[in-house]
Amino acid sequence: MANRTKRTRTRVERFLTVLAENGGHVANACKTVKIGRRTAYEWRDYDPDFADRWDDIVEASLDDLEEEARRRAYEGVAKPVFYQGAECGSIQEYSDSLLMFILRAGRPEKYRERHEVKNTGANKIEVVYVETGTGEDDPA
Protein backbone atom coordinates (compact mmCIF):
# COMPACT_ATOMS: atom_id res chain seq x y z
CA MET A 1 0.00 0.00 0.00
CA ALA A 2 1.25 3.47 -0.82
CA ASN A 3 2.73 5.59 1.94
CA ARG A 4 0.00 8.18 2.63
CA THR A 5 0.23 11.41 4.56
CA LYS A 6 -1.64 11.08 7.83
CA ARG A 7 -4.81 13.17 7.91
CA THR A 8 -4.86 15.40 10.95
CA ARG A 9 -7.02 18.37 11.85
CA THR A 10 -3.93 20.60 11.70
CA ARG A 11 -3.01 19.43 8.20
CA VAL A 12 -6.57 19.83 6.96
CA GLU A 13 -6.86 23.37 8.35
CA ARG A 14 -3.40 24.29 7.02
CA PHE A 15 -4.34 22.99 3.56
CA LEU A 16 -7.57 25.02 3.50
CA THR A 17 -5.78 28.15 4.74
CA VAL A 18 -3.08 27.86 2.08
CA LEU A 19 -5.69 27.04 -0.58
CA ALA A 20 -7.46 30.32 0.26
CA GLU A 21 -4.19 32.28 0.28
CA ASN A 22 -3.25 30.86 -3.16
CA GLY A 23 -6.51 31.75 -4.87
CA GLY A 24 -7.85 28.20 -4.85
CA HIS A 25 -4.79 26.73 -6.58
CA VAL A 26 -4.75 23.10 -5.39
CA ALA A 27 -1.26 22.16 -6.62
CA ASN A 28 0.33 25.11 -4.81
CA ALA A 29 -1.55 24.33 -1.60
CA CYS A 30 -0.49 20.68 -1.74
CA LYS A 31 3.14 21.60 -2.35
CA THR A 32 3.18 24.10 0.53
CA VAL A 33 1.54 21.71 2.99
CA LYS A 34 3.63 18.81 1.64
CA ILE A 35 0.81 16.46 0.71
CA GLY A 36 0.11 14.81 -2.63
CA ARG A 37 -2.71 15.98 -4.86
CA ARG A 38 -4.17 12.47 -4.72
CA THR A 39 -4.16 12.69 -0.93
CA ALA A 40 -5.99 16.03 -0.99
CA TYR A 41 -8.64 14.66 -3.33
CA GLU A 42 -9.02 11.51 -1.20
CA TRP A 43 -9.60 13.73 1.84
CA ARG A 44 -12.17 15.63 -0.23
CA ASP A 45 -13.98 12.41 -1.18
CA TYR A 46 -13.87 11.18 2.43
CA ASP A 47 -15.13 14.34 4.18
CA PRO A 48 -18.17 16.26 2.82
CA ASP A 49 -17.55 19.19 5.21
CA PHE A 50 -13.97 19.49 3.93
CA ALA A 51 -15.28 19.34 0.33
CA ASP A 52 -17.83 22.10 1.07
CA ARG A 53 -15.17 24.35 2.60
CA TRP A 54 -12.87 23.67 -0.38
CA ASP A 55 -15.71 24.60 -2.78
CA ASP A 56 -16.41 27.80 -0.82
CA ILE A 57 -12.74 28.79 -1.10
CA VAL A 58 -12.73 28.17 -4.86
CA GLU A 59 -15.97 30.21 -5.26
CA ALA A 60 -14.48 33.11 -3.28
CA SER A 61 -11.35 32.96 -5.44
CA LEU A 62 -13.47 33.07 -8.60
CA ASP A 63 -15.36 36.06 -7.18
CA ASP A 64 -12.01 37.82 -6.68
CA LEU A 65 -10.97 37.06 -10.27
CA GLU A 66 -14.30 38.30 -11.59
CA GLU A 67 -13.92 41.53 -9.61
CA GLU A 68 -10.42 42.04 -11.05
CA ALA A 69 -11.70 41.39 -14.60
CA ARG A 70 -14.40 44.01 -14.10
CA ARG A 71 -11.88 46.51 -12.76
CA ARG A 72 -9.57 45.99 -15.75
CA ALA A 73 -12.48 46.29 -18.19
CA TYR A 74 -13.97 49.44 -16.58
CA GLU A 75 -11.03 51.27 -15.02
CA GLY A 76 -8.24 49.89 -17.17
CA VAL A 77 -4.58 49.42 -16.33
CA ALA A 78 -1.89 52.10 -16.48
CA LYS A 79 0.74 51.08 -19.04
CA PRO A 80 4.04 52.95 -18.95
CA VAL A 81 5.18 54.89 -22.02
CA PHE A 82 8.90 55.11 -22.76
CA TYR A 83 10.87 57.60 -24.83
CA GLN A 84 14.56 57.03 -25.53
CA GLY A 85 14.69 54.36 -22.84
CA ALA A 86 13.17 56.48 -20.07
CA GLU A 87 9.62 56.30 -18.77
CA CYS A 88 7.89 59.53 -19.70
CA GLY A 89 4.29 58.86 -18.77
CA SER A 90 1.53 56.29 -19.02
CA ILE A 91 -1.62 55.52 -20.91
CA GLN A 92 -4.77 53.92 -19.54
CA GLU A 93 -5.43 50.65 -21.35
CA TYR A 94 -8.81 48.93 -21.17
CA SER A 95 -9.67 45.33 -22.01
CA ASP A 96 -12.39 44.95 -24.61
CA SER A 97 -12.02 41.16 -24.37
CA LEU A 98 -12.77 41.15 -20.65
CA LEU A 99 -15.70 43.49 -21.22
CA MET A 100 -17.15 41.09 -23.82
CA PHE A 101 -16.74 38.12 -21.46
CA ILE A 102 -18.57 40.02 -18.73
CA LEU A 103 -21.40 40.98 -21.09
CA ARG A 104 -21.72 37.44 -22.45
CA ALA A 105 -21.84 36.02 -18.93
CA GLY A 106 -24.37 38.56 -17.70
CA ARG A 107 -26.61 38.66 -20.78
CA PRO A 108 -25.90 35.56 -22.84
CA GLU A 109 -29.19 35.82 -24.75
CA LYS A 110 -28.04 39.18 -26.11
CA TYR A 111 -24.26 38.83 -26.54
CA ARG A 112 -23.46 35.15 -27.08
CA GLU A 113 -22.15 33.92 -30.40
CA ARG A 114 -25.05 32.19 -32.02
CA HIS A 115 -24.83 29.17 -34.25
CA GLU A 116 -27.10 26.36 -35.30
CA VAL A 117 -26.18 22.75 -35.93
CA LYS A 118 -28.27 21.03 -38.59
CA ASN A 119 -28.20 17.35 -39.39
CA THR A 120 -29.06 17.20 -43.09
CA GLY A 121 -28.87 13.40 -43.24
CA ALA A 122 -26.40 11.27 -45.16
CA ASN A 123 -23.80 11.75 -42.38
CA LYS A 124 -23.48 15.43 -43.15
CA ILE A 125 -23.65 18.01 -40.35
CA GLU A 126 -23.77 21.69 -41.20
CA VAL A 127 -22.82 24.45 -38.75
CA VAL A 128 -24.35 27.84 -39.53
CA TYR A 129 -23.11 30.92 -37.69
CA VAL A 130 -25.73 33.57 -37.07
CA GLU A 131 -24.82 37.25 -36.79
CA THR A 132 -25.18 38.57 -33.25
CA GLY A 133 -26.32 42.02 -34.40
CA THR A 134 -26.44 45.06 -32.15
CA GLY A 135 -28.48 43.42 -29.45
CA GLU A 136 -31.57 45.41 -30.45
CA ASP A 137 -34.60 43.78 -31.99
CA ASP A 138 -34.45 43.81 -35.75
CA PRO A 139 -37.40 45.50 -37.47
CA ALA A 140 -39.85 42.97 -38.87
PECOR-V179568 format. One line per field, one symbol per residue. phi: phi as a letter, one per 40 degrees, with the letter a starting at -180 (. if undefined). Layout:
phi->???
This chain:
phi->.ccccccbdcccccdcccdccbggccdccccccgbcddcdccdcccbccccccdcccccccccccccccccccccgbcbcbbbfgbcbiabcbbbcccccccccccbcccbccbabbbccgffbbbbbcbdcgcgccccc
